[in-house]
Amino acid sequence: MHILARRQLRRLTLCLVPFIFAACGSDVPSDSTCRNLVYKDEGLSRAEYLPCAGEIVTALDELGQQSAAASRGDQQARSAGRATLARVRALMNAAGGRNLLERWQDRALTDLNVRISNAVTHYEAFYMVRVVEEPNQFAAQTRQAAAAELTAAVRRHEEARSSYRRLR
């Protein structure tokens, strides 16, 4: 395949993946605090939103552990991590989807949502990288790409967790 065609295919794939994750995401439990949030022009208050944010951060904590194991080659952890990532996406969609990235009156909540979104984006990228094994000539490159995405995901995840704890 021509290099330009590969790049175009890769860009198309990167654009479609968030929609695929959203469509294939697991259902959010009926007792989730992320369900039935009612948005106002100024966003949500801390009292309304922090229980849901806590549920998302808890799921991210689980995803972080699974991703670390997946990076060491644990295929079961990789599969569980993909499922947890779908659950995180489903929670975010139930909480308002793109509304989470709008500017809310409480700027600290907006910053928290951006940090959560950034962490999820890097976790998604980590799970998109297909790590190939030796003797494949690209084995080292794919491991390096996956490690870079995981490092960025962990960093953003820690920022989100720290922001959430400050707001609690």
VMD Tcl script that draws the C-alpha trace (Angstrom):
set ca {
  {0.00 0.00 0.00}
  {1.28 3.46 -0.80}
  {2.55 5.48 2.18}
  {0.08 8.33 1.56}
  {-2.83 5.88 1.45}
  {-1.67 4.33 4.74}
  {-1.58 7.74 6.39}
  {-5.07 8.57 5.15}
  {-6.36 5.20 6.36}
  {-4.72 5.75 9.76}
  {-6.28 9.23 10.09}
  {-9.68 7.86 9.17}
  {-9.28 5.07 11.72}
  {-8.27 7.52 14.46}
  {-11.32 9.66 13.67}
  {-13.74 6.73 13.79}
  {-12.45 4.92 16.88}
  {-14.14 7.20 19.47}
  {-17.49 6.63 17.73}
  {-16.93 2.89 17.65}
  {-16.08 2.84 21.35}
  {-19.19 4.87 22.11}
  {-21.40 2.60 20.02}
  {-19.96 -0.61 21.50}
  {-19.79 0.66 25.06}
  {-21.34 -1.28 27.85}
  {-24.56 -0.11 29.43}
  {-24.36 2.09 32.47}
  {-25.98 0.53 35.57}
  {-29.37 1.96 36.47}
  {-28.06 3.05 39.88}
  {-25.11 4.97 38.39}
  {-24.67 8.51 39.63}
  {-23.86 9.51 36.04}
  {-27.43 8.86 34.89}
  {-30.11 11.53 34.70}
  {-27.90 14.54 35.29}
  {-29.84 17.68 34.33}
  {-27.69 20.33 32.68}
  {-28.23 24.02 33.10}
  {-26.64 26.80 31.05}
  {-23.84 27.11 33.58}
  {-23.19 23.36 33.73}
  {-23.57 21.28 36.87}
  {-22.81 22.11 40.48}
  {-20.20 20.20 42.43}
  {-22.87 18.54 44.55}
  {-24.60 17.28 41.41}
  {-21.51 16.18 39.48}
  {-18.83 15.00 41.93}
  {-20.51 11.64 42.70}
  {-20.44 10.86 38.98}
  {-16.88 12.12 38.61}
  {-15.92 9.82 41.48}
  {-17.47 6.87 39.66}
  {-15.49 7.74 36.52}
  {-12.22 8.20 38.43}
  {-12.75 4.86 40.21}
  {-13.21 3.17 36.83}
  {-10.06 4.93 35.58}
  {-8.17 3.55 38.60}
  {-9.26 0.04 37.62}
  {-8.30 0.75 34.00}
  {-4.85 1.96 35.09}
  {-4.11 -1.32 36.87}
  {-5.34 -3.38 33.93}
  {-3.35 -1.29 31.45}
  {-0.14 -1.70 33.44}
  {-0.60 -5.49 33.36}
  {-1.51 -5.35 29.66}
  {1.70 -3.46 28.92}
  {3.63 -6.40 30.37}
  {1.93 -8.76 27.91}
  {-1.04 -9.99 29.97}
  {-3.69 -10.65 27.30}
  {-6.45 -11.21 29.87}
  {-5.71 -7.81 31.43}
  {-5.71 -6.26 27.95}
  {-9.17 -7.68 27.29}
  {-10.45 -6.56 30.69}
  {-8.90 -3.13 30.11}
  {-10.77 -2.74 26.84}
  {-14.02 -3.60 28.62}
  {-13.28 -1.13 31.41}
  {-12.41 1.55 28.86}
  {-15.80 0.97 27.21}
  {-17.43 1.32 30.65}
  {-15.59 4.61 31.28}
  {-16.76 5.91 27.89}
  {-20.32 4.79 28.67}
  {-20.21 6.63 32.02}
  {-18.93 9.75 30.30}
  {-21.67 9.52 27.68}
  {-24.33 9.01 30.35}
  {-22.96 12.04 32.20}
  {-23.44 14.23 29.15}
  {-20.91 13.21 26.54}
  {-19.61 16.30 24.79}
  {-21.30 18.54 27.38}
  {-18.51 17.48 29.74}
  {-16.06 19.50 27.68}
  {-18.13 22.68 27.64}
  {-17.13 25.56 29.87}
  {-19.04 25.31 33.10}
  {-19.46 28.11 35.59}
  {-17.30 26.11 38.02}
  {-13.98 26.23 36.18}
  {-12.46 23.56 38.42}
  {-15.10 21.06 37.22}
  {-14.34 21.99 33.62}
  {-10.63 21.38 34.25}
  {-11.43 18.03 35.89}
  {-13.47 16.96 32.86}
  {-10.70 17.96 30.46}
  {-8.19 15.93 32.49}
  {-10.49 12.91 32.50}
  {-11.05 13.23 28.76}
  {-7.30 13.51 28.10}
  {-6.61 10.39 30.17}
  {-9.28 8.43 28.31}
  {-7.93 9.58 24.95}
  {-4.45 8.29 25.80}
  {-5.81 5.00 27.17}
  {-7.75 4.59 23.91}
  {-4.55 5.20 21.94}
  {-2.70 2.65 24.10}
  {-5.31 0.00 23.32}
  {-5.26 0.86 19.61}
  {-1.55 0.12 19.29}
  {-1.05 -3.45 18.14}
  {2.17 -4.55 19.78}
  {3.92 -7.03 17.51}
  {6.40 -9.60 18.77}
  {9.98 -10.28 17.80}
  {11.34 -11.06 15.18}
  {9.03 -8.56 13.46}
  {11.08 -5.56 12.37}
  {8.56 -3.18 13.95}
  {8.37 -4.88 17.35}
  {10.50 -2.31 19.16}
  {8.62 0.59 17.56}
  {5.21 -0.74 18.52}
  {6.31 -1.41 22.11}
  {7.72 2.11 22.28}
  {4.52 3.66 20.89}
  {2.35 1.72 23.35}
  {4.64 2.68 26.26}
  {4.48 6.37 25.28}
  {0.67 6.33 25.20}
  {0.46 4.47 28.50}
  {2.85 6.92 30.15}
  {0.75 9.84 28.92}
  {-2.46 8.11 30.04}
  {-1.10 7.48 33.53}
  {0.09 11.08 33.83}
  {-3.31 12.50 32.79}
  {-5.12 9.97 34.97}
  {-3.09 11.04 38.01}
  {-3.89 14.69 37.21}
  {-7.60 13.85 37.02}
  {-7.50 11.87 40.29}
  {-5.66 14.70 42.02}
  {-8.17 17.28 40.75}
  {-11.07 15.13 41.90}
  {-9.59 14.70 45.40}
  {-9.07 18.46 45.73}
  {-12.71 19.10 44.78}
  {-14.20 16.48 47.11}
}
mol new
graphics top color blue
foreach p $ca { graphics top sphere $p radius 0.5 }
foreach p [lrange $ca 0 end-1] q [lrange $ca 1 end] { graphics top cylinder $p $q radius 0.2 }
display resetview
